[in-house]
């Protein structure tokens, strides 16, 4: 089975994915890392040198490739992946996949992302937590339509990674 983790940046897709992979003895694949390996360039470099349209086409192609795997995999997607092309439909129509939306509140996301914004090009320019909260709120408004199509929604606020992982396992 392929367990697809979707959600906004900072929602825990990578950290929860690592915990789930260990508990379930699944392989963990981060889509952005997979793209970087295949393209021999960072996501940032792909955006800068080839543009977002090129990136989104490659992202969809690699997502389709991974959704055909016949092994047990935790697939952690980039925050925007479900919102472009037909990616969410591909996920929902995949024979061997289950999708989980890791849903965090704007406040919790802002608390987490303000500390790491330098490593996140999309938000590196944002100065204050209030501006970051406004940015996240706007993005979530645009993206929640896609995220909420996931087969399961797991709220993450005030839960430990262990509790979130256990809740996901119980939903499988």
C-alpha atoms as one frame of an Amber mdcrd trajectory, in Angstrom:
protein
   0.000   0.000   0.000   1.002   3.591  -0.634   0.079   5.962   2.173   0.023
   9.486   0.749   0.511  12.321   3.242  -0.761  15.717   2.152  -0.968  19.037
   3.948   0.460  22.505   4.199   4.169  23.074   4.762   4.952  22.575   8.424
   1.996  20.237   8.967   4.310  17.323   9.795   4.299  15.334   6.553   8.026
  14.573   6.774   8.314  13.975  10.520   5.085  11.962  10.767   6.107  10.128
   7.608   9.397   9.076   9.239   7.568   7.860  12.352   5.003   5.924  10.296
   7.665   4.361   8.067   9.490   3.106  11.144   6.356   1.792  12.895   4.909
   0.113   9.802   8.235  -0.929   8.269   7.389   0.977   5.077   9.793   2.777
   2.779   9.582   6.585   3.056   9.644   8.669  -0.115   9.508  12.457  -0.073
   8.273  13.605  -3.500  10.467  16.719  -3.531  13.562  14.618  -2.717  12.565
  12.132  -5.420  12.250  14.952  -7.971  15.619  16.388  -6.940  17.279  12.984
  -7.405  15.667  12.397 -10.794  16.331  15.918 -12.075  19.771  16.211 -10.465
  18.839  19.679  -9.197  17.161  21.201  -6.153  13.513  22.198  -6.334  14.655
  25.802  -5.897  17.053  25.490  -8.852  14.390  23.844 -11.015  12.010  26.734
 -10.293  14.717  29.329 -10.991  16.197  27.725 -14.122  13.289  25.940 -15.776
  10.246  27.598 -14.227   7.222  26.490 -12.262   5.384  25.028 -15.258   8.285
  22.652 -15.960   8.438  21.725 -12.273   4.697  21.055 -12.010   4.747  18.836
 -15.134   7.645  16.814 -13.715   5.974  16.676 -10.316   2.832  15.160 -11.862
   4.837  12.664 -13.938   6.886  11.507 -10.929   3.781  11.332  -8.728   2.141
   9.042 -11.291   5.279   6.901 -11.379   5.319   6.548  -7.594   1.587   5.805
  -7.357   2.203   2.698  -9.488   4.635   1.197  -6.975   3.610  -2.179  -5.639
   5.506  -1.950  -2.387   4.593  -0.497   1.000   5.469   3.188   0.899   4.808
   6.351   2.853   4.707   9.105   0.207   5.108  12.617   1.579   4.032  15.295
  -0.897   4.968  18.939  -1.213   2.315  21.307   0.131   1.302  22.417  -3.362
   1.327  19.037  -5.066  -2.380  18.188  -4.591  -3.386  21.603  -5.973  -1.866
  21.382  -9.449  -2.752  19.471 -12.589  -4.837  16.405 -11.838  -2.661  15.347
  -8.922  -5.425  14.966  -6.350  -7.486  12.878  -8.780  -4.429  10.717  -9.508
  -4.028  10.114  -5.772  -7.701   9.316  -5.225  -7.869   7.018  -8.261  -4.674
   5.101  -7.497  -5.506   1.437  -6.875  -3.082   0.885  -4.044  -3.138   4.267
  -2.263  -4.754   5.843   0.781  -4.575   9.597   1.330  -4.311  11.422   4.651
  -4.585  15.185   5.078  -2.551  16.339   8.068  -4.609  19.353   9.090  -3.052
  21.963  11.350  -4.445  25.340  12.386  -3.033  28.584  11.010  -1.693  29.468
  14.464   0.156  26.172  14.911   1.584  26.368  11.377   2.765  29.948  11.944
   4.365  28.993  15.278   6.291  26.202  13.601   7.200  27.962  10.343   8.351
  31.289  11.816  11.406  29.477  13.230  12.282  27.804   9.922  11.307  30.435
   7.379  14.862  30.990   6.153  14.887  27.410   4.822  11.551  27.873   3.039
  11.857  30.095  -0.059   8.100  30.649  -0.268   8.023  32.407   3.120  11.631
  33.559   3.638  10.700  37.181   2.858   7.969  37.376   5.515   9.019  39.425
   8.545   6.463  38.942  11.314   4.327  36.127  12.678   1.203  38.186  11.922
   2.216  38.513   8.250   3.029  34.803   8.160  -0.377  33.916   9.642  -2.071
  36.058   6.994  -0.019  34.394   4.229  -0.820  30.888   5.525  -4.511  31.750
   5.878  -4.698  32.940   2.261  -2.886  29.829   1.026  -5.029  27.454   3.092
  -8.158  29.136   1.757  -6.944  28.382  -1.790  -5.683  24.872  -1.044  -8.189
  23.450   1.446 -10.539  22.520  -1.399  -7.905  20.060  -2.640  -6.632  18.918
   0.746 -10.125  18.121   2.008 -10.631  15.596  -0.811  -8.246  13.240   1.000
  -9.782   9.982   2.182  -9.000  10.851   5.802  -8.424  14.128   7.618  -6.216
  13.955  10.686  -6.086  17.071  12.833  -2.644  17.543  14.324  -3.028  20.435
  16.778  -2.055  19.595  20.368  -1.100  16.014  19.510   2.320  14.411  19.683
   3.868  12.861  16.587   3.359   9.483  18.241  -0.373  10.173  18.761  -0.792
  11.366  15.164   1.023   8.318  13.797  -1.137   6.006  15.941  -4.328   7.718
  14.741  -3.241   7.225  11.116  -2.418   3.559  11.707  -5.873   3.057  13.201
  -7.434   4.570  10.059  -5.642   2.150   7.727
